[in-house]
Amino acid sequence: MKKNEMTKKLMEEFNEDFIDVGGVLDTTLPDPIMVEYYRRLKKREILWNDDISDATIDIALYIKKWNAEDKGIAPEERKPIKIFINSDGGSVDTVLHIIDMIHLSKTPIYTIGMGRVYSAGGLLLMAGHKRYVFPHTSCLIHDGSSGAIGSIGKMLDNLEFTKELEKRMKEYILSSTRITEEVYDQNYRRDWFLFSEEMIVLGIADEIVTDIDMDLDHVQNAGGRQRDQRNFRLAHAAEDRRLKVVEQDHRQARKIDAQV
């Protein structure tokens, strides 16, 4: 097929698919990445493959838009929104706003962790009405950071704001997972990495995707928010043993340093 014929065909497909966003173009071949982006939006799918930043607010706007389209439809009959996440983290205050929108949404929202869901990316995963991960998805939970500059007063103000964000982040994590306050306080000051199996046990996610043809609309254990006390006790005991070993190593290292 000649280049101009291929261009014409792609343009016809693009205009047919996206007539509802204003019809497009008549001369320029659209960016394939943008074509795929809008095709996903038509299926109510958002792929967030980046840090959490001001640009991520778009997710909240689409959630609001699709809820408006679904007005008058029973929640169980609405087409779900799927958010695919691969992120190293980013802005906590931004992600908290998106989480607010997810919690307010009457249209079901499924979050799918792909690759890394670190820091703010993990917080976004936790917000889904159903939450999926893949066998080797990893999660990172840690304390907040700040890079304040300026006068002492302004830096202290920034510190107080960061402390409040940390408090809200803790409350959100404890209410969205099976992580207890004791386990959280033991771990959040370090880089606390978790793989998919641990994420399931701790209630960060509901199910591991093990089949490429798996129907994400029918999670087997939709009660993932219900506490599996036996598994949680096992995970808690294992983590407690690991922390004791780490503390013993630290004490031994301090003794060696003192002798030197």
C-alpha positions as CSV (number, residue, x, y, z in Angstrom):
1,M,0.0,0.0,0.0
2,K,1.4,3.4,-1.0
3,K,2.2,5.9,1.8
4,N,-0.5,8.3,0.9
5,E,-3.1,5.5,0.8
6,M,-1.9,4.3,4.3
7,T,-2.2,7.9,5.6
8,K,-5.7,8.2,4.2
9,K,-6.7,4.9,5.7
10,L,-5.3,5.8,9.1
11,M,-7.0,9.2,9.0
12,E,-10.4,7.6,8.2
13,E,-10.0,5.2,11.1
14,F,-8.9,8.0,13.4
15,N,-11.8,10.3,12.5
16,E,-14.3,7.5,12.7
17,D,-13.0,6.5,16.2
18,F,-12.8,10.0,17.5
19,I,-15.7,11.9,15.9
20,D,-17.0,12.5,19.4
21,V,-13.9,14.6,20.3
22,G,-14.4,16.9,17.4
23,G,-13.4,15.0,14.3
24,V,-9.9,15.8,13.3
25,L,-7.4,16.7,10.7
26,D,-7.4,16.4,7.0
27,T,-3.8,16.7,6.2
28,T,-1.4,15.5,8.9
29,L,-0.9,12.0,10.0
30,P,-1.7,11.8,13.7
31,D,0.9,10.8,16.3
32,P,0.5,7.0,16.9
33,I,0.9,7.5,20.6
34,M,-2.0,10.0,20.7
35,V,-4.1,7.6,18.6
36,E,-3.5,4.9,21.1
37,Y,-4.2,7.3,24.0
38,Y,-7.6,8.3,22.6
39,R,-8.5,4.7,21.7
40,R,-7.9,3.8,25.4
41,L,-10.0,6.7,26.5
42,K,-12.9,5.4,24.4
43,K,-12.7,2.2,26.3
44,R,-12.4,4.1,29.6
45,E,-8.8,3.0,30.1
46,I,-6.0,5.2,31.3
47,L,-2.4,4.1,31.2
48,W,-0.3,6.2,33.7
49,N,3.3,5.3,32.8
50,D,5.1,8.3,34.5
51,D,5.6,10.1,37.8
52,I,2.6,11.4,39.7
53,S,2.6,15.2,38.9
54,D,0.3,18.0,38.1
55,A,-0.4,16.4,34.8
56,T,-1.9,13.4,36.6
57,I,-4.9,15.6,37.5
58,D,-6.3,14.7,34.1
59,I,-7.3,11.3,35.6
60,A,-9.6,13.1,38.1
61,L,-11.2,15.1,35.2
62,Y,-11.9,12.0,33.2
63,I,-13.4,10.3,36.3
64,K,-15.7,13.3,36.7
65,K,-16.6,13.2,33.0
66,W,-17.5,9.5,32.9
67,N,-19.5,9.8,36.0
68,A,-21.5,12.6,34.4
69,E,-22.1,10.4,31.3
70,D,-23.3,7.6,33.6
71,K,-25.8,9.7,35.6
72,G,-29.0,7.8,36.1
73,I,-27.4,4.4,35.5
74,A,-27.1,2.0,38.5
75,P,-23.5,1.7,39.6
76,E,-23.4,-2.1,39.0
77,E,-24.5,-1.5,35.4
78,R,-21.9,1.2,34.5
79,K,-18.9,0.5,32.3
80,P,-15.9,0.4,34.7
81,I,-13.0,2.8,34.5
82,K,-9.5,1.0,34.4
83,I,-6.4,2.8,35.5
84,F,-3.1,1.0,34.6
85,I,-0.2,2.2,36.7
86,N,3.5,2.0,36.3
87,S,5.1,4.8,38.4
88,D,8.1,5.6,40.6
89,G,5.9,7.9,42.6
90,G,5.7,11.7,42.9
91,S,3.5,14.3,44.4
92,V,1.5,13.1,47.5
93,D,-0.9,16.1,47.5
94,T,-1.7,15.5,43.9
95,V,-2.4,11.8,44.3
96,L,-4.6,12.5,47.3
97,H,-6.9,14.7,45.1
98,I,-7.2,11.8,42.5
99,I,-7.9,9.4,45.4
100,D,-10.7,11.7,46.5
101,M,-12.2,11.5,43.0
102,I,-12.0,7.8,43.0
103,H,-13.7,7.5,46.4
104,L,-16.4,9.8,45.2
105,S,-16.9,8.0,41.9
106,K,-20.2,6.0,41.6
107,T,-18.8,4.4,38.4
108,P,-16.6,1.4,39.4
109,I,-12.8,2.1,39.1
110,Y,-10.3,-0.7,38.8
111,T,-6.6,0.0,39.4
112,I,-4.0,-2.3,37.8
113,G,-0.4,-2.2,39.0
114,M,2.1,-3.0,36.3
115,G,5.8,-3.1,37.0
116,R,6.4,-0.6,39.7
117,V,3.8,1.1,41.9
118,Y,6.2,3.1,44.2
119,S,5.3,5.7,46.8
120,A,2.4,7.9,45.4
121,G,1.9,5.3,42.6
122,G,1.2,2.7,45.3
123,L,-1.3,5.1,47.0
124,L,-3.1,5.4,43.7
125,L,-3.3,1.6,43.3
126,M,-4.8,1.3,46.8
127,A,-7.7,3.6,45.9
128,G,-9.3,1.3,43.3
129,H,-12.7,-0.3,43.9
130,K,-11.0,-3.4,42.7
131,R,-7.2,-3.6,42.7
132,Y,-5.0,-5.9,40.6
133,V,-1.3,-6.6,40.3
134,F,0.9,-8.9,38.2
135,P,3.1,-11.6,39.6
136,H,6.2,-9.4,39.6
137,T,4.6,-6.1,40.4
138,S,6.5,-4.3,43.2
139,C,5.3,-1.7,45.6
140,L,7.3,0.8,47.8
141,I,6.0,2.5,50.9
142,H,8.2,5.1,52.7
143,D,8.1,8.4,54.5
144,G,7.6,11.8,52.7
145,S,10.4,14.1,51.6
146,S,10.7,17.8,51.2
147,G,13.1,20.2,49.5
148,A,12.2,23.4,51.1
149,I,14.4,26.5,50.7
150,G,14.0,30.1,51.8
151,S,13.8,31.6,55.3
152,I,13.7,29.5,58.4
153,G,10.1,30.4,59.0
154,K,9.1,29.3,55.5
155,M,11.1,26.0,55.8
156,L,9.4,25.3,59.1
157,D,6.0,26.0,57.5
158,N,6.9,23.5,54.8
159,L,7.9,21.0,57.4
160,E,4.6,21.3,59.2
161,F,2.8,20.9,55.8
162,T,4.8,17.7,55.1
163,K,4.0,16.3,58.5
164,E,0.3,16.8,57.9
165,L,0.6,15.1,54.5
166,E,2.4,12.2,56.2
167,K,-0.4,12.0,58.8
168,R,-3.1,11.9,56.1
169,M,-1.1,9.4,54.1
170,K,-0.8,7.1,57.1
171,E,-4.6,7.3,57.9
172,Y,-5.3,6.6,54.2
173,I,-3.0,3.5,54.1
174,L,-4.4,2.1,57.3
175,S,-8.0,2.5,56.2
176,S,-7.3,1.1,52.7
177,T,-5.3,-2.0,53.6
178,R,-4.8,-4.6,56.3
179,I,-1.6,-3.0,57.5
180,T,-1.8,-2.3,61.2
181,E,-0.5,0.9,62.8
182,E,2.2,-1.1,64.6
183,V,3.5,-2.6,61.3
184,Y,3.3,0.7,59.5
185,D,5.2,2.6,62.2
186,Q,8.0,-0.1,62.1
187,N,8.5,0.2,58.4
188,Y,7.5,3.6,56.9
189,R,10.8,5.4,57.8
190,R,12.7,3.1,55.5
191,D,12.2,2.0,51.9
192,W,9.6,-0.8,52.4
193,F,9.5,-2.9,49.3
194,L,6.8,-5.4,48.7
195,F,6.1,-7.9,46.0
196,S,2.7,-9.0,44.7
197,E,2.2,-11.9,47.2
198,E,2.9,-9.6,50.1
199,M,0.6,-6.9,48.6
200,I,-2.3,-9.4,48.6
201,V,-1.7,-10.5,52.2
202,L,-1.5,-6.9,53.4
203,G,-4.6,-5.8,51.5
204,I,-2.8,-3.4,49.2
205,A,-4.2,-5.3,46.2
206,D,-7.1,-7.8,45.7
207,E,-5.9,-10.2,43.1
208,I,-2.8,-11.2,41.0
209,V,-3.4,-11.4,37.3
210,T,-2.1,-14.8,36.2
211,D,-3.9,-15.2,32.8
212,I,-3.6,-12.8,29.9
213,D,-7.2,-13.5,29.0
214,M,-8.4,-12.9,32.6
215,D,-11.6,-10.9,32.8
216,L,-10.8,-8.0,35.1
217,D,-14.5,-7.2,35.5
218,H,-14.9,-10.4,37.6
219,V,-12.3,-10.6,40.3
220,Q,-12.5,-13.9,42.1
221,N,-11.9,-12.4,45.5
222,A,-13.8,-9.1,45.4
223,G,-13.8,-9.2,49.2
224,G,-10.1,-8.4,49.2
225,R,-10.8,-5.6,51.6
226,Q,-12.2,-8.2,54.1
227,R,-9.5,-9.2,56.5
228,D,-7.9,-12.6,56.1
229,Q,-6.7,-12.8,59.7
230,R,-4.7,-16.0,59.3
231,N,-2.7,-14.8,56.4
232,F,-2.2,-11.4,58.0
233,R,-0.9,-13.0,61.3
234,L,1.5,-15.0,59.3
235,A,2.8,-12.0,57.3
236,H,3.0,-9.9,60.5
237,A,5.0,-12.6,62.3
238,A,7.4,-13.0,59.4
239,E,7.9,-9.3,59.2
240,D,8.4,-9.1,63.0
241,R,11.1,-11.8,62.7
242,R,12.8,-10.0,59.9
243,L,12.9,-6.7,61.8
244,K,14.4,-8.4,64.8
245,V,17.2,-9.8,62.6
246,V,17.8,-6.3,61.2
247,E,18.0,-4.8,64.7
248,Q,20.4,-7.5,65.8
249,D,22.6,-6.7,62.8
250,H,22.5,-3.0,63.7
251,R,23.5,-3.7,67.3
252,Q,26.4,-5.9,66.2
253,A,27.5,-3.2,63.8
254,R,27.4,-0.6,66.6
255,K,29.5,-2.8,68.8
256,I,32.1,-3.2,66.1
257,D,32.2,0.6,65.5
258,A,32.6,1.2,69.3
259,Q,35.5,-1.3,69.4
260,V,37.2,0.4,66.5
